Amino acid sequence: MKTINKIYEYISFDTKIGRCFIAWSDLGIKRIELPKSVELSKNKEFQYIKKNEKNIPVTIKELIDKIQEHIKEGRSDFSKVILDMSDISKYFQKVYNNLRKIKPGKTVSYKELALLCKSPDSARAVGSAMSKNPFLFVVPCHRVLSSDGKPGGFSAGDGINTKKYLLAIEGKKIK
């Protein structure tokens, strides 16, 4: 039997594309997820404590507002959001930090992101990092496409339809 060794606070909230939640620690944001993403309750190593809206930090309230605004208009800047990557591999951290530099309306291929990480042969590892991205919106995995310009995969929300929607509100149409 695994012991629960990490406790995070979280809150869920409504957006234009469905219910979303944010979990955080003292170090920063731990997870941002949409419906149909991996559910919190399935991770046995962590315990999540739901917070009342009145008891959440101002930074979390501001992030919720930015996420809701971004889902409507596609223009929010998440560059100053502090992430808790304490249990994420160094390579995935490098991938996530490089992807955070890709602005709304821009895209990058898995291979191009691997090149930004100075690992030209690691496009598959980039894909793995995208599939495990716990920081939706802040680490904009929806901006990563196949080298032929097709959407590739997307596990958040309603899958590829959510990815296409997020890119469309940012002004980017994909095949």
matplotlib code that plots the C-alpha trace (Angstrom):
import matplotlib.pyplot as plt

x = [0.0, 1.4, 1.7, 0.3, 3.3, 2.2, -0.8, -2.0, -4.8, -7.1, -10.2, -12.4, -14.1, -16.2, -14.9, -16.4, -15.1, -16.0, -15.0, -11.3, -9.2, -6.0, -3.9, -1.1, 1.6, 3.8, 6.2, 3.7, 1.1, 1.1, -1.6, -4.1, -6.6, -9.7, -12.5, -11.7, -8.1, -6.5, -8.7, -7.2, -8.7, -6.8, -3.4, -2.7, 0.6, -1.1, -3.9, -5.8, -7.7, -10.5, -10.5, -13.5, -13.3, -13.1, -10.0, -7.7, -4.7, -5.0, -2.5, -4.8, -7.8, -5.9, -4.8, -8.4, -9.4, -6.6, -7.6, -11.2, -10.2, -7.8, -10.4, -12.7, -10.1, -6.8, -4.6, -3.6, 0.1, 1.0, 4.8, 4.9, 3.0, 5.2, 5.1, 5.9, 8.1, 9.7, 8.7, 9.2, 12.3, 15.0, 14.4, 10.6, 11.3, 13.5, 10.7, 8.1, 10.2, 11.1, 7.4, 6.4, 8.3, 5.9, 3.4, -0.4, -1.0, 2.3, 3.0, 6.0, 6.5, 7.6, 11.0, 11.4, 10.7, 13.3, 15.8, 14.9, 15.8, 19.1, 18.1, 17.5, 16.7, 14.2, 10.9, 9.3, 10.5, 8.9, 5.7, 5.8, 6.3, 3.3, 1.1, 2.1, 1.9, 0.3, 0.2, -2.4, -2.5, 0.6, 2.7, 0.8, 1.0, -1.8, 0.7, 2.8, 1.9, 3.2, 5.8, 3.2, 1.1, -1.5, -2.7, -1.0, -2.4, -4.1, -5.5, -7.1, -10.8, -12.4, -9.0, -8.2, -11.4, -10.2, -6.7, -8.2, -10.5, -7.6, -5.5, -8.4, -9.1, -5.4, -5.8, -4.2, -6.0, -4.7, -5.4]
y = [0.0, 3.4, 6.1, 9.5, 11.8, 15.0, 17.2, 19.9, 22.3, 22.8, 24.5, 23.9, 26.5, 26.9, 28.0, 28.4, 24.9, 23.1, 22.7, 23.2, 22.8, 24.2, 22.5, 24.2, 23.9, 26.3, 26.2, 27.2, 25.7, 21.9, 21.1, 22.8, 20.5, 20.4, 17.9, 14.5, 15.0, 12.7, 12.9, 14.0, 11.1, 8.5, 9.6, 7.6, 9.3, 12.7, 13.9, 17.0, 19.2, 21.2, 24.8, 27.2, 30.1, 32.5, 30.8, 30.7, 32.9, 36.1, 34.6, 31.7, 34.0, 36.0, 32.9, 31.7, 35.0, 34.8, 31.3, 32.2, 35.3, 33.3, 30.7, 33.5, 35.7, 33.8, 36.6, 36.0, 36.1, 33.2, 33.9, 35.1, 32.1, 30.1, 26.4, 23.6, 21.3, 19.6, 16.1, 16.6, 15.3, 17.9, 17.2, 17.7, 20.9, 22.1, 21.2, 23.0, 26.1, 26.3, 25.9, 28.7, 31.0, 30.2, 33.1, 32.9, 32.5, 30.8, 27.1, 24.8, 21.2, 18.5, 18.4, 22.2, 22.1, 19.3, 21.6, 24.5, 22.1, 21.4, 17.7, 17.4, 13.7, 13.8, 14.7, 11.6, 12.6, 16.0, 14.2, 12.3, 15.5, 17.0, 14.0, 14.4, 18.2, 19.0, 22.8, 23.3, 26.9, 28.0, 25.4, 25.7, 22.1, 23.0, 25.0, 21.9, 20.4, 17.5, 18.6, 18.4, 21.1, 18.6, 18.8, 15.6, 14.5, 16.2, 14.6, 17.6, 18.4, 17.1, 16.1, 17.5, 19.6, 21.4, 21.9, 23.3, 25.6, 27.0, 27.6, 29.3, 31.7, 32.6, 33.3, 30.1, 27.8, 24.3, 21.5]
z = [0.0, -1.1, 1.5, 0.7, 1.0, -0.7, 0.0, -2.4, -2.2, -5.2, -6.4, -9.4, -11.5, -14.6, -18.0, -21.4, -22.4, -19.1, -15.5, -14.8, -11.7, -10.3, -7.6, -5.8, -3.2, -1.3, -4.3, -7.0, -9.3, -9.3, -11.9, -14.2, -15.8, -17.9, -17.9, -19.2, -18.2, -15.6, -12.5, -9.2, -7.3, -9.4, -8.3, -5.1, -4.2, -3.7, -1.5, -2.6, -0.3, -1.9, -0.9, -0.6, -3.1, -0.1, 1.2, -1.9, -2.3, -4.4, -7.0, -7.6, -8.0, -10.5, -12.4, -12.6, -14.1, -16.6, -17.6, -18.0, -20.1, -22.2, -23.0, -24.2, -26.0, -26.3, -25.2, -21.6, -20.5, -18.2, -18.2, -14.6, -13.2, -10.8, -11.3, -8.8, -10.9, -7.9, -9.1, -12.8, -14.6, -15.6, -19.3, -19.0, -17.1, -20.0, -22.5, -20.5, -19.9, -23.6, -24.6, -22.3, -24.7, -27.6, -27.7, -28.5, -32.2, -32.7, -33.0, -32.9, -34.0, -31.7, -33.6, -33.4, -29.6, -29.3, -31.1, -28.7, -25.9, -27.7, -28.1, -31.9, -31.7, -28.9, -30.7, -29.2, -25.7, -26.3, -27.3, -24.0, -22.1, -23.8, -23.0, -19.3, -19.1, -15.8, -16.5, -19.2, -20.5, -18.6, -20.5, -23.8, -25.1, -27.5, -29.5, -30.4, -33.8, -35.9, -38.4, -41.2, -39.4, -38.2, -34.6, -33.3, -30.0, -27.2, -24.0, -22.3, -22.4, -25.6, -27.2, -30.6, -30.7, -27.6, -29.1, -32.3, -30.3, -28.1, -31.2, -33.0, -30.2, -30.4, -34.1, -35.4, -37.8, -38.2, -40.7]

ax = plt.figure().add_subplot(projection="3d")
ax.plot(x, y, z, "-o")
ax.set_aspect("equal")
plt.show()
